[in-house]
């Protein structure tokens, strides 16, 4: 079996920035063990597997695998998949249906950005978790608050400033041991760059990813979180990883969705032999 396979950098206009994702365009179903083995071979934070629907034009089944496990939803691999389908297959609008029946609508905008409609997950406040702060190398005094987005099993820690955010050096083994109820952790602060409203860094060692370069799904919760704090429904976000990446966010409360706009770059195209 020959599988068209791509590496696509998401949330960036520049190659080798943003978050790289593997994308495999399938002609027939693979079993989960095959997809897991391919994702481990690709060794990106996520690899997406796309299968065109036999019932609906412009609809694709999508599944996401880290090198170690399948996950329910991945923002940057969705953006990477959208770039592939819109550019290479010449669609203007596409719907991805995840393995958990989440429907994600994407479209090409005139300015070259890709528009995606993500679910909105409003986080709730939690009591301080000193063991998590210690594993991040910060203190309770560095933190403004701690919150939890249940659909993502993701903790949000708001820190006082960008300097604290950039100085975090997590102990990943301790994080996994001391907070086994989590799948992800987003640390966030106000931005000191006037171009952006907030910054973040995202850590997912529970699913095999230490620091994720740019995490689209986390912004399903970070968008309503910062919208409430800043009193605005349109935001610009920057994820302050080594590679870095940005996105524009707009809340759609009536639909319980977040509009996410950004760019992606195809950097490799080839064939995987299975």
Beta strands, then each sheet from edge to edge (+ up, - down):
strand 1: 2-10
strand 2: 19-26
strand 3: 47-52
strand 4: 59-65
strand 5: 70-71
strand 6: 93-98
strand 7: 103-108
strand 8: 114-119
strand 9: 124-126
strand 10: 143-149
strand 11: 154-159
strand 12: 184-190
strand 13: 198-204
strand 14: 209-212
strand 15: 234-239
strand 16: 245-252
strand 17: 257-262
strand 18: 264-273
sheet 1: 5+ 4- 3+ 2+ 1- 18+
sheet 2: 5+ 4- 6- 7+ 8- 17+ 16- 15+ 13+ 12- 11- 10+ 9-
sheet 3: 5+ 4- 6- 7+ 8- 17+ 16- 15+ 13+ 14-
end
